[in-house]
Amino acid sequence: MREKRVGVLFSSPIHVILSKHTHYEPDLCVVAAQRRSIIQEAYIEGPPDLIIEVISESNRSHDTVVKFHDNARFGVREYWLVDPRENLISTWRLQGDHYELLGRTAPGAK
């Protein structure tokens, strides 16, 4: 956990509880300073403001489909997918109840 004025950065393992039946351990997540109340001693109870997920080949569809939709449904403001296979980072921002693509970045892109 790293804390700054703008928020708190957590790296895995950090348990995030989105609902009674929906729990994840994202690779990285950020909780904005004004929402620190969702940070408990051993977990985060509620949607972080940003989740960054490194796509695992063994879990590719879970990261890009299941978690993607769950994070949007429960109100995670931004979801970044780091794709080592494609060498891309895709950034998504919540618009209403779904994500809209902000952009894709590759090494060397300006």
C-alpha positions in Angstrom: 0.0 0.0 0.0 1.3 3.5 -1.0 -0.6 6.5 0.2 -0.6 9.9 -1.5 -2.8 13.0 -1.1 -4.9 11.9 -4.1 -5.5 8.4 -2.9 -4.1 5.0 -1.9 -2.4 2.5 -4.3 -2.7 -1.2 -3.5 -0.8 -4.0 -5.1 -1.7 -7.7 -5.1 -2.7 -9.3 -2.9 -5.5 -7.0 -1.9 -9.0 -8.4 -1.5 -11.8 -6.3 -3.0 -15.4 -7.0 -2.1 -17.8 -5.6 -4.7 -20.8 -7.5 -3.4 -21.7 -10.4 -1.1 -20.9 -12.8 -4.0 -18.4 -10.9 -6.0 -14.8 -10.7 -4.7 -11.6 -10.2 -6.6 -7.9 -9.6 -6.1 -6.8 -7.1 -8.7 -3.1 -6.7 -9.6 -3.3 -3.0 -8.7 -6.0 -0.7 -7.6 -6.4 2.9 -6.4 -8.9 4.3 -3.9 -9.3 8.1 -4.1 -8.5 10.0 -0.9 -12.1 11.2 -0.5 -13.3 7.5 -0.5 -10.8 6.1 2.1 -13.8 4.9 4.2 -14.1 1.8 2.0 -10.6 0.7 3.0 -10.7 -1.8 5.9 -7.8 -3.4 7.7 -7.6 -6.5 5.5 -9.7 -5.6 2.4 -11.5 -3.0 0.4 -15.3 -3.0 0.7 -16.7 -1.4 -2.4 -15.4 -0.4 -5.8 -12.0 1.1 -6.0 -11.7 4.1 -8.3 -9.2 2.4 -10.6 -8.3 -1.3 -11.2 -5.4 -2.4 -13.3 -5.4 -6.0 -14.4 -2.5 -7.8 -16.1 -4.2 -10.3 -18.4 -3.2 -13.8 -17.6 -3.2 -16.3 -20.6 -4.7 -19.0 -18.3 -7.5 -16.6 -17.3 -7.8 -14.3 -20.3 -11.6 -14.4 -20.8 -12.1 -14.0 -17.0 -10.1 -10.8 -17.0 -11.4 -9.4 -20.2 -15.1 -10.4 -20.0 -16.2 -11.5 -16.5 -14.2 -9.0 -14.4 -14.7 -6.3 -17.0 -18.5 -6.5 -16.8 -18.5 -7.0 -13.0 -16.2 -4.0 -12.4 -18.5 -1.8 -14.6 -21.7 -3.2 -12.9 -20.4 -2.4 -9.4 -19.1 1.1 -10.3 -15.3 0.9 -10.7 -14.6 4.2 -12.5 -11.6 3.1 -14.6 -10.4 -0.3 -15.6 -7.0 -0.8 -17.3 -6.1 -4.0 -19.1 -2.4 -4.7 -19.5 -2.0 -7.3 -22.3 1.5 -8.8 -22.4 0.6 -11.0 -25.4 -0.6 -8.0 -27.5 1.9 -5.6 -25.9 -1.0 -3.1 -25.2 -2.6 -1.3 -22.4 -6.3 -0.6 -22.9 -7.9 2.1 -20.7 -11.6 2.1 -20.1 -13.8 4.7 -18.2 -17.2 4.1 -16.7 -20.0 5.9 -18.6 -23.3 5.2 -16.9 -23.4 1.4 -16.4 -20.8 0.4 -19.1 -17.2 1.1 -20.0 -16.1 3.3 -23.0 -12.6 2.9 -24.4 -10.4 5.9 -23.7 -7.5 4.5 -25.7 -4.9 1.8 -26.3 -1.2 2.4 -25.8 1.7 0.4 -27.1 5.4 0.8 -26.3 6.9 3.7 -28.2 3.4 5.3 -28.8 3.3 9.1 -28.4 
